[in-house]
Amino acid sequence: MEPGFFDNYLILLRLAWASWWFWLPPALLYSAWELWMAYLKIWYWKGLEWVLLEIKIPREMAKPPQAMEQVFAGLHAMVRPLDPDEKYWYGLQDDYIVFELVGHGGEIHFFVHTPKKFRNLVEAQVYAQYPESEIREADDPASYLPQDIPNKDWTLFAAEWKLAKANPYPIRTYHEFVLEKVPEESEKVDPISAVAETLARLKPDEHIGIQLMIRPLIDESWKDEGEKIVQQLTGKKIHKKTGIFEKLAGELSEILTGPTEKKFEKDLPESLMLHLSPGEKDVVTGIETKISKIGYDCVLRFVYVAKRDVFDMVHFASMMGAIRQFNTQNLNSFKLNSRALVGSKWYSLTKSKTREHKRRAFWYYYRGRYPFSGIYLMQSKSMVLNIEELASIYHFPGRVAAAPLMPRIQARRAEPPHGLPVG
């Protein structure tokens, strides 16, 4: 009689019990290590002090996005390699900064949420490129809204974006808009205009927040990936390094079977760039341009909060249109991250409850400026953007994007405050 499923199950249990000395100690060590790393992470972020800075710009400022690109380039100085004892004993982490664009009741504000230890660095970089701006510590605009959203009076919709293709493929940047070498301000096309116009149309009981979380990258693997893609597109041979075991296996094979005949290979050109179509050349050029600049690990988040009687999803549609300005068919584009999207089928009771849990979690994480990591309901999908792409998404608008209720400084400032620390 053949053993049944229950008999096989008992055999497996007995085998596992008899071999506990083999698998249990490594499992306990792994669990202890994961708990220790989780404790260090929580301990580090709990002890970190943050500050929210509001940046106001002059009414007559007409600086191009290149200025903001230099700000992002300077902020890359916040990163430093961590020693093993700093990372695995003291719990030091790679810090991040959050650039925010907030609209509430038609007013538009620019904020930077940064650890206090980097406040001087942020102010120095902004003043260096925008000497006539004004930076002040501000209250969190979300603190004036109910903390238990969604509730019977307030509701929200929220989402995060991710890249549709691999990180080395670039999005459309400000160089492709009509901004440069155009003397007349009225003829310029600024991508921030669509966002500013959407935020300027909000009613008093409506709030939109756009958070761009950036973390400087030390790891250059995304650039190596880009170089491999370029080599594949241009037909260059990718020379793989042969390991010691592969060499030994090849020598052993020759001993056992005799030397193998090497096939004659026709000489191929070093590059097929001349034979590529114009679109393929643009892809190669775009990737090479992106990987040549400083990169950041980023999360792009959107939250729309409003009272139920004025809640209007058209604002999200407008924001989707503003984000699509940066999409291209042959390069890269933004798409919604389904793992960090508030939405479910209304006719399912289970999914309806899940949707409410997601909304509450999203509102909590939005107010705390946390990425979704280690949470079951949602998971942020970070993407790599270089400083040119960041400046295209987030920069201070000039006169061409002067939304009606965008707070600006009336008087021009000649220079930044005296005695400003630079370190």
Phi, psi and omega in degrees: 000128182286141179294142179273186182296319181296321178295317177297323178296318178295321178298318179294319179297317179296321179294318179295319179293321181289333183252025182300326180297342182271317187256336184290313180301314177298323179295319178293321177296318179296317179296318179296320179296317179295320178295320179296316179294322177295320178297315179298320180296314180295317180298320181293310184290331177293326183272359182275131178265136183242158176219142179254118181252134173257136181247122176248141185245155178294152180294329184260015181288135181225052180272139179283168178298343177303328180297318179290329176299322178290328175298313179296324178296318179292327181290346178294347179291348181289345183270147174207147178294141181259135175288157180303321180291325177294323184276318188258355177241313179270348173078020179295142183237166173281117185283162177223162178235146181244119172264128187236144172236114188240133173240130180216118180061028179094346177272145183240133182226146176250126181234157171228120178258114189221150170302144184301328182294343179253009182299314180298322179296316180297313182295320181296318181291321180291314179295329180296324181261333180233071185296341181265004180279173180229128182240125180222150173291136187230160173280151179289119180297334179289341181290343178274357178258160178302141182274350183255027179292134005276147176222195184291339182255328186241149175216174182209161168228138185213154182200162171232153179251157173219170179279142180284330180242186181296157185303324182294340178285128185274157170271177176287131183247177185297339178296336182267357172266164181276083180233327187263146176058032176242108185291323183278126181296327183290343181267356182278152177238111182252125181297339180285347182297317181296321178292314181298322180292323177295316181291329181289344182266005181288147178273170183303330181259028178235144183218130175234132176234131176242119181246129176244099180273127182232138178228120181301142182259133168260324181296127181258016183296328180292330176287322176298321177297320178296320178296323178294320179296318179297318179297321178292319182290325183268359177081013178285146178285134177265108183277113179272140178284131180270122180283170183294325180290324177294322178295316179297321179295321179294318179293321178295322179295322179292325179293319184282319186252353183092163181296139179272146179282130178276125180285144179286125179251131178291136180297127179254152178294152181297331181211146176258022185302323182291339183262002180279153175286163178304321179295320178293324176295322178297322178296313180299314180296319180297317180295315180297323179292319182294313184285352178277351183246166182297139181246153176231147170274124193230153170228128180249119188234146178228134177224130176239118182240136180200161171292149187298330183282346178241000182301129184218115181290354179296334178293322176292322177299320177296321179291323176299320177296322179293322179290326182291349175300333185267002182272145172225153182284323186265345181251257183225168182203164176267144172218158183292140175272108184296338179281350179224056183228129178273112179171145178198172180287130184289334185277355180257120181296319180296313180291329177296319176293320178298322179298318179294320177296320179296318180298316180295318179295318181296317180296322178294314181289328177294314180294327179273354183056045178255143167283155179281099176222134180073023178241137186289320188291321186220158180213120177291144176247101182287156180222158180260121174236140177272176187295331177291320179291320177298317180293333177289324181279318185232109173206162181277126187286151174269201182295335183292335181245037183280090177293152187305317186248038176270112182299131179223161176280129181286318182265143178280138179262134185284325184202162178293164181302145179289145177079015180292126178295148180246357182254000000 
